Amino acid sequence: MANSKFEYVRNFETPDPLLPNTWIVVRVDGRGFTKMCAKYGFEKPNDRRALDLMNTAAKAVVTELPEITIAYGVSDEYSFVFHKACTLFDRRASKLVSTVVSTFTANYVYFWSTHFPDSPLSPPLPSFDGRAVCYPSVQNLRDYMSWRQADCHINNLYNTCFWSLIQLGGLDNKEAESTLAVGGHIAELEQADCISAHWAADKNEILFLPLFHQLQQRARDIQKG
């Protein structure tokens, strides 16, 4: 970099190294994907093409950044775990997050036509945001992964029942929502630390009715991420 009188502006840059000896998780999340799903007619409750595209983009990230030890995806998000000994970019949060997000987004857009050959992209193009979180222990990291997997399972259970009632049962959106509501407090359940066993049992009972039995054959990655 040239040594000039303007170089002082570098003093305004904020150092952002992440805590040493901690597991770094960079999570990317789709921006405005509800509208995008409607725009391109994603199948409900899960579109195999969209999930495969997410996996393709994630594989590209892991290939380009070998410092990543494991990755886990669900819906329109993906978590990438860097080993606690990672020194990539001197553990600078801005560098790690921007590199993961840009690499993921670039590959998502690049491989779109492979998975959606009949649906060419048009502006606004798909984009993702990202964040980095440090976890000090393996147990903390395991709990994080368990949290994301539990979230995947709960959401898939609800969405599968919801769209099954509409697509196979002939209900409209409001009727399906009322059928699945527990005392009319869905929002409270979504904010709870864990889903009640009774609520899950009710949803599984719906899935095992003759009308919905075929939906139990869904791939494990749809059910568990």
N, C-alpha and C positions, 0 to 999 in steps of 0.2 A: 504494500500500500504506500502511495506517495506520502512523503513527510511534508505537510503543508500547514499553513496557519488555520486551515479548516478542520484539522484532525481532532481538535478539542471536542467536536460533537460526539465522539465516541464515548465521552464521559457520561453521556445521558443514557447509554445502554445499561440495562439492569442485568446483573449476573443471575442466572437461574439454575445452578447445579442442583440436581436432586440428591436427597440424602444418601450417603454412602452405605454400602453393605445392606441394602434393602432391595426387595424384588420390585421392579418397575412394571406397572401395567399401563399400557397405552390403549385406551378404548376409543374406537371410531364409531360414529353413530350417524345414520343417514339424516340429512336435513330435508324437511318437507316431504318425507316419503309417503305420507298418506295421500297427498295430492298426486304424487308421481305414480303411485299404484293405480289410482283411478284413471290417470291420463293414459297409461299404457295397458289398462285392462288386466291387471294381475289377477290370477285366479284366487278365489277365496276358499278356505281360510289360508292355504299355503300354495305358493306357486313354485313348482319344482325348478323351473328355469331361473327364477330369481335367486333361490337358495344356492343353486349350482354356480351362478355368477358371483355371488358373495364368496363362495369357497374358492373359486378361481382367482379372484382378486387377492384373497388372503394368502393363497399359496405363493403368489408372486411376491408378496411382501416378505414372507418367511424365507423365500429363496434369495431375495436381494439383501436381506438383513439376517445373516446367520447367527447373530447374537440373540435372536428370539428363540426361547426354549420351548414354548407351547403357545397355541392360539386356540381360541374358542369363540364360536359365532352363534348368534341367534337372531332371527328376524333381520333387521337392518343394522345390526351392530356386530362388531368383532373386537375381541380383547386379545392383545399381544403381550406376552410376558417376557421381559428381559431379565436375565440372571442377575442376582444380587452383585456379582462381581463385574458386571458389564461396565466398560469404560468408553463406549461409543459416544463420540461428541462430548467427551468429558462429562457425561451424564446431564447435559444441558436439556432442560425440559422443552424449551422452544424448538431445539433442533430435533429431538427425538419425536415429538408430537408432529411437527410439520413434515418430517420425512415419512413417517408412517402414514399419515393422512394423505399426503400428496401421492405417494406410491400406490396406496390402495385405490384412491379415486381415479388415478390415471389408468390403472389396469381395469377397473370397473367399467369405465367408458370405452376403453380399447376393446375389451372382450364382449361388450354388449351385443354386437351383431352376431357373435357366435351363438349366444344363448337366446337372442330375440331376433332371428333373421327377418321376420316379417314386421318388425316394429322399429323402424329407424328412429334414432334419437333426434330431438329438436330442442332448442333452448326453451326454458332454462335446463341446462344439463344436470345430471345427478351430481350431488356434492355431499361431503361428509365433514362433520366437525370432530374434534378429538380432545382428549384430556389425559393427563398422566397422574397416576397415584402410586405412592410408595407403600409397600407392605413389609414390615420388619421381620416377620417370621414365616416359616413354611405353613404353619397353622392359619395365620392370617390370609395367606394366599389361597389355601384350600377353601377357607370360608368364603372368600370372594368368588371363587369358581363355583362353589356350591350355591351361592346366592344367585348368580346368573343362571345356573341350570334350573334352580327351583322356579325362578321367574319365567324361564322358557316353558317349563312344564305347566305351570298355572295358566299362563296366557294361551298356550296351545289347547289346553283342556277347555277353557272357556270359549275360545274362538271356534274350535271344531264343533262344539255343541251349538253355538250361536248360528253359525252358517249352515249347519246341518238342519236345524229347525226351519231355516228359511228355504234352503235349496231342496230339501227332501220332504220337509214337513208342511210346506206351503204357508208358513207364517210370515208376517211382515216383520220389519225390524223391531218395532215396539212390542209386538206380541212375543217375539223370541227373547227379548230382553226381560220382559215380565216373567216369562217361564223360567228363566235362569236365575232371577233375583231371589235372594234369601231374605225374606222380610223387607224387601225393597231397599236394601242397604248395600248395593254392589260397591259403591265408592268406599264405604267403610272397610269392606273386605280387601279392596285393592290396597288400602293404606295400612292394613294390619301387618304385623311382623311375619305372620305365617297364615296360610289358608286353613280353615277349619276342616277337620276330617269329615264332618257331616256334609259340608259343601262339596268337597271332592267326591264323596261317595255318591251324592245326588247326580253329579255330572257323569260319573262313570256308569251309573245306572242307565242314564239316557243313552250313552254310547253303546250299551249292550242290548238295547231294544232292537228288534229285527230291522227296523228302519235305518239304524245307524251302525249295525254290527260291522259292515264293511269298512268303516272308518277306523276301526281298531287296527287295521292292517297297515297303517301309515308307517313310513320308514322311521327308524329310531332317531335319526338326526332331526326330524321334524318334531318329535316328541321331547327330545332331550337336548337338542342343540348340537 
